Amino acid sequence: MSAYPVNMSVKPEVTAFFDEDTNTISYVVKDPESNACAIVDSVMDIDYAAGRITFAHADNMIAFVKDNGLKLEWIIETHVHADHLSAAPYIQQELGGKLGIGSKITVVQDTFGKVFNEGTEFQRDGSQFDRLFEDGDTYQVGSMTCFAIYTPGHTPACMVHVMGDAAFVGDTLFMPDGGSARADFPGGDAGTLYDSIQKLLALPDDMRLFMCHDYGPNGRDIKWETTVGEEKQHNIHVGEGKTREDFIKFRTERDAQLDMPRLIIPSLQVNMRAGKVPTDSSGKKMLKVPVNGL
């Protein structure tokens, strides 16, 4: 029996929104028994070269919620993303709801507060969020009891969120032919990531898994939904027969060859602030570029 309150009989309606610029998939998750919903891993659009922020992706999600008469109760961040900016405050302003992330956000804030030379006005206690989840914590979306599983390794603050028979895995895992995410960011660790993936794969085989990213490996169409059973059998990095030692060796060698994500510098500054763009001493929105800091 799982240590977590799994209820496979609850089958939420999951609607995906793919952001082509960052290969991110965001979700509206509706309680099957009411009009309550959650949004997972939203995206704020940025033209980094022009320093311009817009909200087309978020507006699509907001329109979907309004057009379907839904009530947004939670805005969930699976982790502090390094490849896209969160639109959580914009969505919250339009639709309400509480904003939640894993409690280890404080570790990320402390680490990158130093990288970006943030002053004492930058709070490193997670107070920018409405709820900081611990492993196994539960919350309600309408009649649906949801829970969070602590899955560090990619970052120290990663969590998988389970809503009925659907789990939103963030960057803990990719589609079976995509394998796994990198583990070389500050606070990341390949062995820890392997252990976290095993916690995820201990969920029921029929559990639906929803990815935060997909890159269409080998030219296939973009996909974002699979199952625990499919991952256990076919994941190219952690599937049947892959040991912890195999994974650490592969992941470490692979990560050493990867470039930094294109949007890591703006993403970290915004996402560690719960989606708010930092400001300078005059109150003007401003992003920093730490030279040789990452």
Beta strands, then each sheet from edge to edge (+ up, - down):
strand 1: 13-19
strand 2: 24-30
strand 3: 36-40
strand 4: 45-47
strand 5: 52-54
strand 6: 71-76
strand 7: 98-102
strand 8: 131-133
strand 9: 138-141
strand 10: 144-150
strand 11: 159-163
strand 12: 166-168
strand 13: 208-210
strand 14: 225-227
sheet 1: 1+ 2- 3+ 6+ 7+ 8+
sheet 2: 4+ 5-
sheet 3: 9+ 10- 11+ 12- 13- 14+
end
